[in-house]
Amino acid sequence: MSSRPQTPAAEPPEESLVASRTAGPAAVRGSVLRGAGYAATILLSLVSAPLLIRHLGIAAFGRYTAVISIVTIIGGLTDAGLLNIALREWVTRRGSDRAELARSLLGIRLELSAAGVALGVWFAALAGYDRVLVIGTLIAGVGMVLQAVAHLLSVPLQADLRFGWTSAIDVARQLVSVLLIVGLVLIGATLLPFFAVTVPAGLVMLVVAAVLVHRSMPLTPRFRGMAWWPLVRDTLPYAAAVAINTVYFRVTIVVMSLIAAAQQTGYFATSFRVTEVLVGIPAFAVGAAFPILSHAAAADRPRFAQASERIFELALIAGTAMALLVVLSAPFVIDVLAGAHGAPATPVLQIQGLALVATFLAAAAAYPLLSLRRHTALMVANGAALAMNAVLTLVLVPLDQAKGAAIAAVLAETCLAVGQVVLLVRSGETRLPFGSVPGVALAGAAGAAPLLLDIHPVLRTLLGAAIFLSLITVFGMLPPELRHLVRTRRST
């Protein structure tokens, strides 16, 4: 008993924070910081993406995107959900147990990543890609490994709700990537060197993350082969869910590279370049509350239910707003990215933009399900989405090319969102506020009305956003967390 009084002093600070009443506001601030960081990466990508597309041309950019998609798929497959599992376990474990977990996860990450890179190169060769694309897959794969390890090292920062640092790491990666891409464009580089951009960008992430966490997390991996099997055995369904999610989201671009015309693949790739960036926002925003959800699911179920309900409503509003902005601004965005030659990608982007509503809702259901350890439920929902996307892509691409691919992506994302929301409701742990859906849908429809006006896309976007925000406020649905945040900033 004499050792008990020492326990609170020995506990890491993140455990007391996620259990406190200040955790909610901290998570909201974290979401804003992560959103701001993500916005910064988007703005930086707007510097490099138009240069890259115009330098390579639509067809070559489609080939570039196909390779990056393969590498991203491999990264998701080999991630096996380790990042979220590590974050959940870090919040609920202590002391030496936590340190051993971190070393084992680093070892697993490196072993799986090495195997994944080999698999990606093998697939590129088997699919008949030329020598440049096969080598590019290998090089980009090395950069993927570096970035994956850096993300795993950021777990202590996320558990402590220190999202300013995690955002800074991502912005640093993007800045390095943009500078290198711009430099390569200026010297007239061919396609292959652009794949190597991921390597120095990954190194920057890795070094910065290691410097920030070296006092709280061991940096030496433990390679034990199958000895780590007990660690991941009960999370295999979730690992499968993550793998399926990664594949289904990008399977469309890979299939198009095999069965569609190069120009149509390029149009979809141009649209995909925008949505690929935006679909990361829900994970960043909702993920800021994941440490709180994990702690509440283990120790405070009423708090878990309340947090899940608020996250769902916030995701519904944010997803609708984001989809509206994409639909309204698509002509301007495509013109900036690809010029007049990319104009056929505009309706493709407008269709794909609708999927953002489902993406936000899917994230709002996935994190509570993961906190409840409903791994099999997540696997089932993602499996259904993958099956739908594969079938619809094969059917719709021959019928309507890039537009058909966009429709397939939207329907698959909707399938995922509906499936995960239903599974969360059936868990019996929360009662989601579905009464908010009609009001948000009406505000979104009204916000889309400026599409009927013959005005500049930027003015159309601003007008639509103002209409949407006004109606959300009139309906009394403006999130109180945002009002609290604004008041706090003003007071500061």
Secondary structure, 3 states (H helix, E strand, C coil): CCCHHHHHHHCCHHHHHHHCCCHHHHHHHHHHHHHHHHHHHHHHHHHHHHHHHHHHCHHHHHHHHHHHHHHHHHHHHHHCCHHHHHHHHHHHCCHHHHHHHHHHHHHHHHHHHHHHHHHHHHHHHHCCCCHHHHHHHHHHHHHHHHHHHHHHHCHHHHHCCCHHHHHHHHHHHHHHHHHHHHHHHHCCCCHHHHHCCHHHHHHHHHHHHHHHHCCCCCCCCCCCHHHHHHHHHCCHHHHHHHHHHHHHHHHHHHHHHHHCCHHHHHHHHHHHHHHHHHCHHHHHHHHCCHHHHHHHHHHCHHHHHHHHHHHHHHHHHHHHHHHHHHHHHHHHHHHHHHCHHHCCHHHHHHHHHCHHHHHHHHHHHHHHHHHCCCHHHHHHHHHHHHHHHHHHHHHHHHHHHHHHHHHHHHHHHHHHHHHHHHHHHHCCCCCCCHHHHHHHHHHHHHHCHHHHCCCCHHHHHHHHHHHHHHHHHHCCCCCHHHHHHHHHHHHC
